[in-house]
């Protein structure tokens, strides 16, 4: 059944991208119990499986049913482009208990056998305590399963936002949504997502929040009822190479020409990236990467452009030729 989102001109102007550590935490929990997702993340699963066994994730089995409503307060739409996990968890902990109770009741109604489970009654009897316990469990999942890998995950997510922001700027929503996900289509000002429940929402000028995720593949998640901003979580580009070994080593002649760090930056710059993203990827100081990028740009090997508050770097044709050994 389709989910139709009707856009106005104001909605097109208000739509935005965001990166959410909290969404990745929720989707990582789903991946742990969804075999169809696990093939994309086997190296990660091998590294975290023993640690994951030490976490009691059973509360999420209750409040995050495989089908049906999931509590919106567990992953509120991010306020900014780059929210931190602490900022997002603070919003969860600030949930009004009455809102949490209604949200939990909707989710538990979609959980098979919940009516006869004493744990369900405990969750609903004290929603304020439930919110605190779920937020604390989310924090533990983040700290143990995701935080060590966040730099590489964030680099993939940033590259995805840069790619799709450019598609939106170059060709509008038609180009943006053309290949975002097979279940997503755009026609005459309406975005349609093929999902189980039929739903219609007029965005009313707030626009759509687009959140890339490395864990949501092969699915796409859409929803949030008012007063939340309409949100769609979609698979980020580059997930297939997320857990692979670091990119190819630069060729020896390139190292002699540019030095090892500049050669590595140029060789592995397969998608537009920020200075901070490259610093995390190459484990270098931000100031060092900034200096290397300036040299490479001055030599005509990189170009830069501003995307909101960020500056993105990518290879020029000459830089691509040198990095790949072409020509």
Backbone bond lengths (Angstrom), bond angles and torsions (degrees), N, CA, C in turn:
res aa  C-N    CA-C-N  psi(-1)  N-CA   C-N-CA  omega(-1)  CA-C   N-CA-C  phi
1 X - - - 1.456 - - 1.535 108.66 -
2 X 1.323 118.55 144.28 1.462 120.18 -173.66 1.526 113.46 -88.90
3 X 1.315 114.75 154.09 1.459 123.55 169.80 1.529 105.86 -113.43
4 X 1.343 116.75 113.18 1.458 121.83 -177.00 1.527 109.21 -101.33
5 X 1.325 116.20 128.20 1.459 121.63 174.50 1.524 108.22 -116.85
6 X 1.329 116.24 118.38 1.458 121.99 -176.64 1.530 109.93 -94.20
7 X 1.326 116.24 123.76 1.459 123.09 -177.64 1.523 110.73 -100.32
8 X 1.331 115.64 145.50 1.457 122.57 164.94 1.529 107.39 -107.84
9 X 1.333 116.62 176.98 1.463 119.69 176.94 1.522 110.87 -59.85
10 X 1.344 117.03 -38.13 1.471 120.15 178.09 1.521 111.39 -63.90
11 X 1.330 117.35 -35.92 1.463 120.04 179.42 1.523 111.49 -65.14
12 X 1.325 116.87 -37.66 1.459 119.83 178.33 1.520 110.96 -63.78
13 X 1.334 116.48 -37.36 1.457 120.79 179.44 1.529 111.74 -74.59
14 X 1.326 117.49 -28.58 1.471 121.45 -174.91 1.523 113.15 -90.92
15 X 1.324 118.24 -14.70 1.472 120.29 -178.82 1.522 109.74 -64.31
16 X 1.326 116.12 146.34 1.457 120.34 -175.05 1.524 110.58 -152.06
17 X 1.335 115.12 167.91 1.452 122.51 175.56 1.529 109.48 -106.50
18 X 1.308 115.98 154.89 1.465 120.98 174.99 1.517 109.17 -152.52
19 X 1.324 115.51 151.80 1.462 122.99 174.31 1.522 107.39 -109.77
20 X 1.321 116.89 129.86 1.462 120.99 -172.51 1.520 111.87 -128.12
21 X 1.334 118.62 106.87 1.465 120.26 173.18 1.529 112.91 -58.68
22 X 1.340 116.24 -33.87 1.461 119.48 -178.21 1.523 111.05 -68.51
23 X 1.343 117.18 -40.17 1.459 119.20 176.34 1.522 110.57 -62.56
24 X 1.326 117.49 -40.09 1.457 119.49 179.02 1.525 110.62 -64.45
25 X 1.333 116.24 -34.73 1.468 119.72 177.52 1.520 110.59 -64.13
26 X 1.333 116.61 -46.55 1.465 119.76 178.99 1.520 111.34 -62.59
27 X 1.340 116.80 -44.93 1.459 119.22 -177.84 1.523 111.60 -70.81
28 X 1.324 118.42 -28.16 1.470 120.72 174.20 1.525 110.15 -65.32
29 X 1.331 116.73 -39.68 1.470 120.27 176.60 1.522 110.00 -61.33
30 X 1.319 116.65 -42.82 1.467 119.90 177.54 1.533 110.60 -62.77
31 X 1.309 116.78 -40.28 1.463 120.32 -178.35 1.516 111.07 -62.34
32 X 1.327 117.64 -35.97 1.459 121.02 179.11 1.528 112.11 -60.65
33 X 1.337 116.75 -25.99 1.472 118.95 -178.22 1.521 113.04 -118.32
34 X 1.338 117.12 18.05 1.461 121.27 -179.60 1.519 109.53 -127.74
35 X 1.319 118.59 95.57 1.479 120.98 -176.90 1.523 113.92 -54.98
36 X 1.333 117.74 -33.22 1.463 119.71 -178.03 1.520 112.22 -63.27
37 X 1.316 117.40 -22.17 1.461 120.68 178.94 1.525 113.24 -90.98
38 X 1.305 118.07 -19.86 1.454 120.42 -164.58 1.516 114.08 -73.46
39 X 1.338 117.32 -21.89 1.452 119.12 -179.00 1.512 113.51 -62.42
40 X 1.329 117.10 -24.43 1.459 120.78 179.12 1.531 112.01 -79.59
41 X 1.338 117.39 -13.18 1.463 119.62 -168.49 1.532 112.86 -132.68
42 X 1.315 117.58 28.91 1.464 119.85 -176.28 1.528 113.11 -59.25
43 X 1.336 120.28 -43.29 1.472 118.45 178.44 1.529 112.44 -60.41
44 X 1.337 116.83 -39.87 1.467 119.99 176.82 1.528 110.68 -65.47
45 X 1.323 117.22 -44.03 1.465 120.48 -179.22 1.518 111.37 -61.10
46 X 1.323 116.63 -40.10 1.468 119.06 178.96 1.525 111.26 -62.60
47 X 1.317 116.70 -35.37 1.462 119.82 -177.56 1.529 112.92 -77.61
48 X 1.340 118.18 -30.40 1.461 119.86 -172.71 1.519 113.52 -106.53
49 X 1.341 118.39 -6.81 1.457 119.16 -170.82 1.527 112.42 -58.46
50 X 1.330 117.73 -44.60 1.464 119.31 -177.65 1.524 110.98 -66.05
51 X 1.326 117.08 -37.18 1.463 120.46 177.86 1.520 110.17 -69.52
52 X 1.330 117.16 -40.08 1.461 120.81 -179.15 1.521 111.23 -61.88
53 X 1.339 117.01 -33.05 1.465 119.44 179.66 1.523 111.31 -63.38
54 X 1.325 117.59 -24.69 1.457 120.94 179.26 1.513 114.24 -82.49
55 X 1.325 117.51 -2.25 1.459 121.84 178.44 1.525 109.96 -102.18
56 X 1.310 116.76 131.40 1.467 121.04 175.98 1.526 108.26 -86.30
57 X 1.326 115.56 97.22 1.463 120.75 -178.17 1.522 112.66 -95.71
58 X 1.339 117.26 10.94 1.463 120.20 -176.93 1.536 113.56 -60.14
59 X 1.355 120.43 -32.87 1.473 117.14 176.57 1.528 112.73 -58.82
60 X 1.327 117.11 -33.97 1.459 119.38 179.01 1.524 111.54 -71.92
61 X 1.325 117.11 -26.75 1.463 119.15 174.44 1.521 110.45 -61.38
62 X 1.328 116.46 -32.37 1.457 120.97 -179.17 1.523 112.14 -80.08
63 X 1.325 116.85 -46.08 1.472 119.87 -169.97 1.527 113.15 -94.82
64 X 1.332 117.35 -5.75 1.462 120.71 177.24 1.522 109.02 -122.48
65 X 1.342 118.05 71.86 1.470 120.40 -178.36 1.521 111.26 -62.76
66 X 1.336 115.67 153.15 1.463 120.19 179.98 1.524 111.12 -65.25
67 X 1.325 117.18 -29.68 1.455 121.92 176.94 1.515 108.24 -133.07
68 X 1.321 115.59 148.42 1.449 119.76 178.26 1.522 112.11 98.85
69 X 1.304 115.19 -169.70 1.459 122.58 -172.51 1.521 111.88 -66.58
70 X 1.322 115.49 138.21 1.459 122.38 170.09 1.523 108.44 -116.20
71 X 1.336 118.79 144.60 1.464 120.08 -176.59 1.530 111.73 -61.10
72 X 1.325 115.89 121.57 1.453 119.88 -179.94 1.526 111.77 -66.55
73 X 1.334 117.31 -31.31 1.459 118.98 -175.30 1.526 112.54 -67.66
74 X 1.349 117.93 -19.31 1.458 119.97 179.74 1.520 112.34 -68.48
75 X 1.330 117.57 -28.76 1.465 122.12 178.50 1.520 109.32 -139.14
76 X 1.316 118.01 71.82 1.467 119.30 179.88 1.523 110.57 -63.58
77 X 1.329 118.60 146.55 1.467 120.42 178.68 1.525 110.67 -54.56
78 X 1.321 118.63 130.88 1.477 120.94 -177.79 1.523 111.83 -60.03
79 X 1.337 115.66 143.85 1.462 120.68 178.69 1.521 111.69 -74.30
80 X 1.338 117.13 -37.71 1.455 121.21 -176.26 1.507 111.29 -122.60
81 X 1.332 115.44 -178.57 1.463 119.85 -178.08 1.515 111.07 -71.25
82 X 1.337 117.73 -38.93 1.459 121.41 -173.62 1.525 110.46 -125.77
83 X 1.317 117.70 65.16 1.456 120.93 177.04 1.534 109.98 -68.51
84 X 1.318 116.46 147.23 1.462 120.80 175.21 1.527 109.17 -90.31
85 X 1.321 115.99 162.24 1.460 119.94 179.09 1.524 110.82 -62.32
86 X 1.343 117.82 -36.53 1.462 120.44 179.74 1.528 110.99 -65.69
87 X 1.335 116.80 -40.32 1.463 120.15 178.28 1.519 111.07 -64.23
88 X 1.320 116.70 -41.38 1.456 119.40 -178.60 1.525 111.51 -70.56
89 X 1.316 117.35 -40.16 1.464 119.64 178.72 1.529 111.37 -66.96
90 X 1.333 116.76 -32.23 1.468 119.26 176.66 1.526 110.46 -62.47
91 X 1.327 117.32 -37.65 1.464 120.27 177.48 1.529 110.83 -67.05
92 X 1.333 116.90 -38.08 1.467 119.75 177.14 1.517 109.90 -62.44
93 X 1.325 116.58 -47.94 1.466 120.60 -177.64 1.528 111.77 -63.98
94 X 1.331 117.60 -23.29 1.454 121.01 179.45 1.518 114.65 -86.68
95 X 1.329 117.36 9.52 1.467 120.99 -178.51 1.528 111.44 -64.82
96 X 1.316 116.65 133.93 1.456 122.04 174.83 1.536 109.00 -61.73
97 X 1.331 118.90 127.31 1.473 120.55 -178.87 1.517 113.65 -54.30
98 X 1.343 118.03 -35.37 1.467 120.14 179.31 1.524 110.52 -66.70
99 X 1.332 116.77 -39.43 1.464 120.61 176.81 1.519 109.96 -65.21
100 X 1.328 115.98 -43.21 1.461 120.28 179.70 1.527 111.04 -61.95
101 X 1.334 117.61 -41.97 1.464 121.11 -179.24 1.523 110.78 -60.20
102 X 1.327 116.89 -47.33 1.463 119.97 -179.73 1.520 111.32 -64.62
103 X 1.327 116.68 -40.54 1.457 121.82 -179.47 1.532 110.72 -65.80
104 X 1.331 116.15 -43.87 1.464 120.69 179.33 1.534 110.70 -65.94
105 X 1.308 116.87 -40.09 1.462 120.07 -179.76 1.518 110.89 -61.22
106 X 1.325 116.85 -40.61 1.458 120.11 177.88 1.515 112.58 -64.11
107 X 1.336 116.29 -39.05 1.465 119.85 178.80 1.524 111.37 -71.28
108 X 1.320 116.71 -43.80 1.462 119.89 -177.34 1.521 111.66 -67.10
109 X 1.328 117.28 -27.39 1.460 120.22 176.70 1.515 111.59 -64.94
110 X 1.347 116.49 -22.99 1.460 120.74 179.43 1.521 112.55 -95.36
111 X 1.346 117.05 4.03 1.458 121.90 -178.97 1.523 109.92 -97.26
112 X 1.326 118.97 115.66 1.470 120.46 -179.58 1.523 112.16 -57.00
113 X 1.339 116.05 132.80 1.455 121.27 176.99 1.505 115.17 79.06
114 X 1.330 117.91 3.43 1.459 120.13 -176.03 1.531 112.24 -66.10
115 X 1.322 117.52 -29.95 1.463 120.23 -176.55 1.527 112.43 -60.75
116 X 1.327 117.22 -28.78 1.464 120.77 -176.60 1.517 113.00 -103.54
117 X 1.329 117.53 12.47 1.457 121.06 -175.00 1.528 109.23 -101.53
118 X 1.342 116.61 122.77 1.456 120.47 179.92 1.524 111.84 -62.72
119 X 1.341 116.58 -30.57 1.465 119.23 179.84 1.519 111.18 -63.31
120 X 1.325 116.64 -31.77 1.467 120.18 179.46 1.522 110.32 -65.56
121 X 1.331 116.04 -44.15 1.462 118.88 179.06 1.522 110.92 -62.20
122 X 1.327 116.74 -37.49 1.468 120.03 178.59 1.526 111.30 -65.09
123 X 1.330 116.59 -38.72 1.465 120.37 179.60 1.525 111.36 -64.05
124 X 1.329 116.59 -39.19 1.459 120.91 -176.17 1.528 112.68 -84.03
125 X 1.326 117.34 -27.19 1.467 119.84 -177.98 1.529 111.93 -67.83
126 X 1.331 117.31 -31.20 1.468 120.32 -178.27 1.525 108.56 -135.45
127 X 1.334 117.56 76.55 1.466 120.04 -175.16 1.526 113.16 -62.74
128 X 1.334 118.44 -31.93 1.471 119.58 179.21 1.525 110.42 -63.06
129 X 1.334 116.34 -44.39 1.465 119.35 177.66 1.524 110.57 -65.88
130 X 1.330 117.37 -38.16 1.461 121.02 178.94 1.518 110.91 -60.83
131 X 1.335 116.80 -43.18 1.465 120.55 178.84 1.521 110.16 -59.69
132 X 1.325 117.10 -46.52 1.467 120.82 -179.34 1.526 111.33 -62.83
133 X 1.338 116.72 -42.08 1.464 119.74 -178.10 1.528 111.59 -68.24
134 X 1.329 117.06 -40.29 1.464 119.80 179.16 1.529 110.77 -67.92
135 X 1.338 117.01 -39.00 1.464 120.01 177.94 1.522 110.72 -64.44
136 X 1.340 116.35 -40.88 1.464 119.65 178.83 1.521 111.01 -65.61
137 X 1.320 117.53 -38.76 1.463 120.70 178.54 1.527 110.36 -67.72
138 X 1.328 117.28 -39.87 1.461 120.45 174.63 1.526 110.34 -58.26
139 X 1.329 116.43 -43.33 1.467 120.27 -179.79 1.519 110.95 -61.89
140 X 1.340 117.66 -40.17 1.471 120.03 179.17 1.522 111.36 -66.87
141 X 1.338 116.49 -39.97 1.463 119.53 176.99 1.521 110.01 -61.18
142 X 1.318 116.45 -45.43 1.465 119.97 178.73 1.528 111.26 -58.71
143 X 1.342 115.95 -50.93 1.465 120.52 -175.03 1.527 112.40 -61.32
144 X 1.326 117.00 -39.34 1.460 119.78 -172.67 1.521 113.82 -92.79
145 X 1.324 117.82 -33.18 1.461 120.14 -172.22 1.528 114.34 -105.63
146 X 1.348 117.36 -24.90 1.463 118.44 -172.03 1.525 114.57 -120.15
147 X 1.317 118.02 -38.18 1.465 120.11 -175.05 1.531 113.13 -52.83
148 X 1.349 119.75 -41.53 1.471 118.21 179.88 1.522 113.91 -63.12
149 X 1.329 116.97 -22.18 1.469 121.11 -175.90 1.532 112.17 -106.47
150 X 1.331 117.53 0.62 1.454 120.03 -172.29 1.533 113.41 -61.60
151 X 1.332 121.18 -39.09 1.474 118.18 -179.82 1.523 113.47 -55.58
152 X 1.333 117.51 -45.10 1.468 118.27 179.74 1.532 111.54 -72.06
153 X 1.331 117.03 -35.07 1.466 119.44 176.91 1.519 110.56 -64.21
154 X 1.322 115.91 -45.43 1.462 119.22 -178.19 1.528 110.69 -64.45
155 X 1.320 118.06 -36.01 1.466 120.08 177.96 1.528 110.68 -60.68
156 X 1.337 117.45 -41.27 1.469 121.08 177.78 1.520 110.28 -65.37
157 X 1.320 117.13 -42.89 1.459 120.79 -178.01 1.528 110.94 -67.25
158 X 1.322 117.12 -40.64 1.460 119.87 178.39 1.527 110.89 -63.23
159 X 1.329 116.02 -42.11 1.466 119.05 179.12 1.523 110.60 -63.00
160 X 1.331 117.25 -37.86 1.465 120.42 178.37 1.528 111.37 -64.66
161 X 1.328 116.42 -44.98 1.468 119.63 179.61 1.526 110.31 -61.48
162 X 1.337 116.73 -40.85 1.465 119.65 179.06 1.530 110.98 -63.02
163 X 1.324 116.15 -43.10 1.471 120.71 -178.69 1.520 111.16 -63.41
164 X 1.335 116.90 -49.51 1.460 119.58 -175.13 1.533 111.90 -75.93
165 X 1.321 117.86 -28.22 1.463 119.46 174.38 1.518 110.05 -63.51
166 X 1.318 115.80 -39.66 1.465 118.99 179.10 1.529 110.55 -67.87
167 X 1.324 117.44 -39.45 1.472 119.62 177.80 1.531 110.50 -62.42
168 X 1.325 116.65 -40.00 1.465 119.92 178.25 1.523 110.57 -64.70
169 X 1.336 116.82 -42.36 1.462 120.23 -179.60 1.523 111.49 -67.47
170 X 1.329 116.46 -36.48 1.465 120.24 -176.09 1.529 113.44 -78.64
171 X 1.337 117.18 -36.06 1.463 118.72 -171.94 1.507 116.09 -135.69
172 X 1.347 117.09 9.82 1.448 119.61 178.67 1.523 112.81 71.00
173 X 1.335 117.42 -169.97 1.463 120.58 -176.10 1.519 113.55 -62.62
174 X 1.346 117.57 -30.24 1.466 119.01 178.91 1.517 110.68 -57.81
175 X 1.335 116.54 -45.04 1.459 119.40 -178.55 1.524 111.47 -74.95
176 X 1.326 116.75 -37.93 1.464 119.95 -179.84 1.518 111.20 -60.10
177 X 1.339 116.75 -48.84 1.456 120.18 -172.64 1.524 113.46 -87.59
178 X 1.341 117.48 -2.11 1.461 119.91 -175.69 1.521 112.26 -61.25
179 X 1.325 117.53 -37.11 1.472 119.27 -177.74 1.522 112.05 -135.47
180 X 1.342 116.19 26.67 1.459 119.02 -179.78 1.524 111.03 -67.60
181 X 1.340 116.24 -40.43 1.464 121.62 178.94 1.533 107.31 -167.35
182 X 1.345 117.50 144.45 1.472 119.16 -178.81 1.525 113.91 -59.23
183 X 1.321 118.14 -25.35 1.458 120.72 -178.75 1.528 113.30 -87.88
184 X 1.324 116.94 0.08 1.461 121.58 -175.96 1.521 109.65 -109.46
185 X 1.333 117.19 132.19 1.465 121.12 177.68 1.516 109.57 -142.37
186 X 1.343 114.91 155.08 1.467 121.75 -177.61 1.523 109.44 -127.12
187 X 1.332 116.93 132.74 1.464 120.30 177.99 1.516 109.38 -158.03
188 X 1.331 116.02 125.55 1.472 122.21 172.31 1.525 113.15 51.53
189 X 1.315 115.74 46.56 1.454 119.51 175.58 1.507 115.30 78.72
190 X 1.326 118.14 11.41 1.460 121.75 179.67 1.517 109.74 -125.32
191 X 1.326 115.29 128.93 1.456 121.73 174.03 1.527 107.87 -97.40
192 X 1.331 116.23 126.90 1.463 121.40 -178.60 1.517 109.38 -116.60
193 X 1.325 115.33 130.76 1.457 121.84 176.81 1.521 107.82 -117.95
194 X 1.306 116.56 122.61 1.459 121.91 -179.64 1.520 108.87 -76.92
195 X 1.324 117.13 109.93 1.455 121.51 -179.83 1.530 109.59 -143.31
196 X 1.340 115.84 -177.70 1.460 119.42 -170.81 1.528 112.83 -73.22
197 X 1.328 117.37 -37.96 1.463 120.35 -174.79 1.522 110.44 -104.81
198 X 1.322 115.98 139.46 1.466 119.72 177.30 1.519 109.71 -82.70
199 X 1.326 114.20 133.70 1.455 119.61 -176.18 1.516 108.11 -154.01
200 X 1.316 116.78 145.81 1.463 122.62 177.68 1.519 107.70 -130.35
201 X 1.329 115.40 134.02 1.457 119.12 177.22 1.524 109.59 -141.99
202 X 1.319 115.51 130.89 1.457 121.89 171.15 1.518 107.39 -94.32
203 X 1.314 116.71 123.30 1.461 120.05 -168.51 1.519 113.09 -70.72
204 X 1.303 118.09 -25.65 1.458 120.07 170.44 1.513 115.49 68.85
205 X 1.323 117.67 28.24 1.457 120.85 175.09 1.504 115.45 93.97
206 X 1.346 118.86 -13.24 1.463 121.12 -179.69 1.521 112.43 -78.59
207 X 1.321 117.38 -20.22 1.449 120.36 -179.29 1.512 112.86 78.40
208 X 1.316 115.29 -178.73 1.463 122.84 -178.36 1.521 109.12 -110.47
209 X 1.324 116.38 136.00 1.453 122.22 174.20 1.523 108.39 -94.21
210 X 1.327 117.12 124.35 1.460 123.10 -178.63 1.521 108.84 -108.77
211 X 1.337 116.44 121.53 1.459 121.65 -175.39 1.526 109.20 -122.77
212 X 1.331 119.02 110.43 1.463 120.09 175.54 1.528 110.08 -73.84
213 X 1.321 115.70 149.14 1.463 120.96 -179.41 1.519 109.94 -141.00
214 X 1.319 116.64 140.28 1.463 119.58 175.59 1.523 111.51 -84.33
215 X 1.340 117.62 -17.46 1.463 120.19 -174.79 1.529 114.25 -102.28
216 X 1.326 119.04 -12.90 1.461 119.20 -172.13 1.530 112.86 -77.29
217 X 1.332 118.16 -21.80 1.465 121.09 179.58 1.521 111.27 -54.19
218 X 1.342 119.64 137.18 1.464 129.51 9.55 1.530 113.74 -92.80
219 X 1.321 117.34 14.06 1.462 120.26 -174.88 1.525 111.21 -91.90
220 X 1.308 115.07 172.62 1.455 123.51 165.46 1.523 105.74 -134.30
221 X 1.325 117.08 135.42 1.460 121.84 -175.41 1.520 108.35 -114.12
222 X 1.314 116.41 128.80 1.461 120.43 178.82 1.512 109.03 -137.84
223 X 1.321 115.24 152.02 1.452 117.83 178.18 1.507 112.55 155.46
224 X 1.322 115.70 -142.56 1.450 127.13 -171.89 1.527 109.94 77.81
225 X 1.313 114.26 114.64 1.454 120.62 175.16 1.525 109.26 -87.47
226 X 1.348 117.78 157.41 1.457 119.77 174.92 1.535 109.37 -54.61
227 X 1.333 118.47 145.13 1.468 126.91 12.06 1.529 114.70 -87.27
228 X 1.318 118.42 4.18 1.463 120.17 179.60 1.530 110.21 -69.94
229 X 1.329 115.89 149.17 1.454 120.36 174.34 1.526 109.39 -70.90
230 X 1.332 116.49 139.16 1.461 120.62 177.08 1.532 109.19 -59.49
231 X 1.330 115.78 135.19 1.466 121.36 -172.86 1.517 109.89 -136.09
232 X 1.324 115.81 143.97 1.456 120.80 172.57 1.524 108.50 -130.67
233 X 1.323 115.99 125.16 1.463 122.71 177.65 1.518 107.35 -104.39
234 X 1.325 117.05 123.29 1.455 121.86 -172.62 1.532 110.03 -129.98
235 X 1.332 118.13 159.60 1.468 120.50 -178.60 1.522 111.92 -68.42
236 X 1.316 116.19 129.74 1.464 121.09 179.01 1.522 110.72 -74.65
237 X 1.321 116.01 145.88 1.459 121.57 172.24 1.537 108.66 -66.94
238 X 1.319 115.92 145.97 1.461 119.65 176.61 1.508 114.64 90.63
239 X 1.348 117.37 0.30 1.462 119.36 -179.57 1.523 112.11 -61.82
240 X 1.326 116.35 -32.50 1.468 119.93 -177.16 1.524 112.39 -61.50
241 X 1.332 116.89 -26.79 1.467 119.82 -178.88 1.525 112.28 -106.09
242 X 1.337 117.14 8.92 1.460 120.40 -174.22 1.521 112.58 -59.66
243 X 1.320 117.32 -43.99 1.466 120.74 -173.24 1.522 112.64 -98.81
244 X 1.315 117.41 8.46 1.456 119.21 178.77 1.521 109.60 -75.83
245 X 1.308 115.38 170.49 1.457 120.40 177.51 1.518 108.86 -64.34
246 X 1.341 119.08 163.14 1.457 120.77 178.49 1.517 111.70 -54.52
247 X 1.324 114.92 158.93 1.458 121.22 -175.51 1.506 112.93 -57.47
248 X 1.313 115.98 174.23 1.457 120.21 -175.10 1.523 111.94 -61.10
249 X 1.322 114.56 143.71 1.461 119.29 177.06 1.520 109.50 -70.32
250 X 1.324 117.56 141.72 1.461 118.91 178.91 1.517 111.17 -65.87
251 X 1.315 115.21 150.82 1.467 120.41 179.33 1.530 110.16 -66.11
252 X 1.321 115.35 149.36 1.460 120.79 -177.22 1.533 112.35 -58.02
253 X 1.340 119.57 -42.94 1.471 118.26 177.73 1.523 112.65 -60.26
254 X 1.361 116.99 -35.96 1.455 120.25 179.10 1.528 110.55 -68.49
255 X 1.330 116.56 -37.43 1.469 120.53 176.80 1.522 110.38 -62.28
256 X 1.349 117.03 -42.91 1.461 120.10 179.56 1.522 111.29 -65.44
257 X 1.327 116.25 -32.09 1.461 120.71 -178.67 1.523 111.87 -76.68
258 X 1.338 117.26 -46.14 1.457 121.69 -170.46 1.518 114.69 -107.39
259 X 1.329 117.08 -18.91 1.450 120.23 -169.72 1.519 109.71 94.82
260 X 1.327 118.15 155.84 1.473 119.93 -172.08 1.527 114.63 -63.73
261 X 1.327 118.01 -41.07 1.462 119.16 -175.89 1.520 112.11 -72.83
262 X 1.320 117.28 -44.44 1.464 119.10 178.34 1.523 110.58 -64.98
263 X 1.326 117.00 -38.72 1.459 119.83 178.51 1.522 110.76 -63.62
264 X 1.346 117.47 -40.19 1.463 120.91 179.81 1.522 111.06 -66.38
265 X 1.327 116.87 -42.28 1.464 120.32 179.00 1.521 110.39 -61.45
266 X 1.316 116.98 -46.85 1.461 120.69 -178.71 1.525 111.27 -65.21
267 X 1.321 117.63 -42.50 1.461 121.83 -176.59 1.521 112.03 -64.56
268 X 1.315 117.00 -37.36 1.468 120.40 -172.74 1.521 114.14 -100.30
269 X 1.322 117.94 9.01 1.457 120.80 -179.36 1.530 109.39 -86.64
270 X 1.343 115.65 68.79 1.469 120.95 -177.02 1.520 113.09 -78.60
271 X 1.333 117.24 -18.74 1.469 121.75 179.18 1.517 107.73 -140.93
272 X 1.344 117.96 155.05 1.468 119.78 179.54 1.521 111.40 -53.69
273 X 1.321 116.56 138.35 1.464 120.89 -175.43 1.525 109.64 -144.73
274 X 1.323 114.82 156.35 1.463 121.28 177.63 1.526 110.02 -91.60
275 X 1.309 114.77 166.50 1.471 120.00 176.90 1.526 110.90 -59.72
276 X 1.339 116.52 -45.03 1.469 119.28 -178.95 1.523 111.10 -65.86
277 X 1.344 117.09 -39.48 1.464 119.14 178.10 1.513 112.22 -62.70
278 X 1.325 117.41 -40.45 1.468 120.92 178.40 1.523 110.91 -69.25
279 X 1.321 117.40 -35.02 1.470 119.99 177.59 1.515 110.96 -62.88
280 X 1.335 116.64 -42.20 1.464 119.13 178.29 1.525 110.79 -68.37
281 X 1.316 116.72 -41.51 1.460 120.44 -176.94 1.525 111.72 -62.71
282 X 1.336 116.61 -38.83 1.462 120.40 -174.44 1.524 112.92 -103.55
283 X 1.347 115.93 4.30 1.463 120.94 177.95 1.531 110.68 55.11
284 X 1.334 115.38 49.86 1.457 121.73 179.21 1.519 109.49 -123.35
285 X 1.316 115.79 158.54 1.457 120.63 176.51 1.524 109.81 -65.80
286 X 1.324 115.09 145.82 1.464 120.17 -179.13 1.529 110.91 -57.78
287 X 1.335 116.72 -41.34 1.468 120.10 -179.29 1.523 111.48 -64.64
288 X 1.321 117.33 -37.07 1.468 120.86 179.53 1.525 110.82 -66.42
289 X 1.337 116.27 -44.86 1.469 119.37 179.51 1.522 110.36 -63.83
290 X 1.327 117.20 -40.89 1.461 120.64 178.44 1.524 110.83 -58.79
291 X 1.331 116.54 -42.44 1.466 119.99 179.16 1.530 110.89 -66.63
292 X 1.333 117.30 -42.19 1.466 120.17 179.22 1.530 110.78 -62.85
293 X 1.329 117.04 -41.86 1.460 120.22 -179.57 1.531 111.47 -64.16
294 X 1.323 116.79 -38.28 1.460 120.09 178.41 1.524 111.11 -62.30
295 X 1.327 116.13 -42.71 1.459 120.06 179.42 1.529 110.57 -64.69
296 X 1.342 116.59 -45.42 1.464 120.07 -178.81 1.527 111.36 -65.54
297 X 1.316 116.56 -36.34 1.471 119.30 178.62 1.529 110.64 -70.29
298 X 1.332 116.36 -42.38 1.461 119.50 179.14 1.525 111.97 -63.56
299 X 1.342 116.42 -27.73 1.461 120.73 178.86 1.528 112.22 -83.12
300 X 1.337 117.26 -0.72 1.454 120.28 179.08 1.510 114.33 81.57
301 X 1.344 117.36 15.53 1.467 121.05 -178.46 1.526 112.27 -94.94
302 X 1.319 116.75 -21.00 1.463 121.89 178.13 1.514 109.41 -129.75
303 X 1.305 115.45 157.24 1.450 122.23 169.79 1.517 107.66 -128.31
304 X 1.303 117.48 156.99 1.460 120.96 -179.02 1.527 109.31 -132.52
305 X 1.326 115.68 151.31 1.455 120.62 174.65 1.515 108.85 -148.90
306 X 1.312 116.22 151.67 1.457 121.19 -177.50 1.522 109.95 -88.07
307 X 1.339 115.64 135.96 1.460 122.96 176.18 1.520 107.17 -128.97
308 X 1.347 116.40 92.50 1.458 119.61 -174.24 1.518 109.85 68.41
309 X 1.337 115.15 -123.52 1.465 120.50 179.27 1.532 112.10 -89.50
310 X 1.305 117.64 -1.14 1.472 120.83 -175.73 1.520 110.96 -105.94
311 X 1.332 115.38 154.48 1.452 122.01 170.13 1.525 107.46 -113.67
312 X 1.325 116.76 123.59 1.458 122.75 -177.78 1.518 109.99 -106.10
313 X 1.327 115.57 139.29 1.461 122.48 179.61 1.529 109.30 -113.22
314 X 1.324 115.73 141.35 1.452 120.84 173.69 1.525 109.32 -148.14
315 X 1.326 115.21 162.99 1.457 120.08 -175.71 1.524 111.60 -76.04
316 X 1.320 115.92 143.50 1.456 121.45 169.58 1.536 107.99 -81.37
317 X 1.334 118.31 169.71 1.467 119.01 175.16 1.525 112.93 -54.47
318 X 1.339 117.28 -38.80 1.463 119.64 177.40 1.525 110.91 -65.96
319 X 1.345 116.31 -41.70 1.464 119.43 178.79 1.519 111.27 -63.95
320 X 1.337 117.17 -39.51 1.467 120.64 177.75 1.524 110.96 -63.34
321 X 1.318 116.90 -41.46 1.462 120.32 179.67 1.515 111.46 -62.66
322 X 1.333 115.86 -44.16 1.471 119.00 179.56 1.533 111.05 -66.29
323 X 1.351 116.38 -41.75 1.467 119.67 -176.00 1.514 112.40 -67.29
324 X 1.321 117.57 -35.26 1.459 120.89 -175.63 1.527 114.18 -99.46
325 X 1.317 115.73 -3.15 1.466 118.16 -179.78 1.484 113.42 77.22
326 X 1.342 118.39 12.20 1.475 120.90 -179.70 1.499 111.59 -71.39
327 X 1.311 114.28 160.24 1.452 119.80 177.57 1.502 112.42 69.93
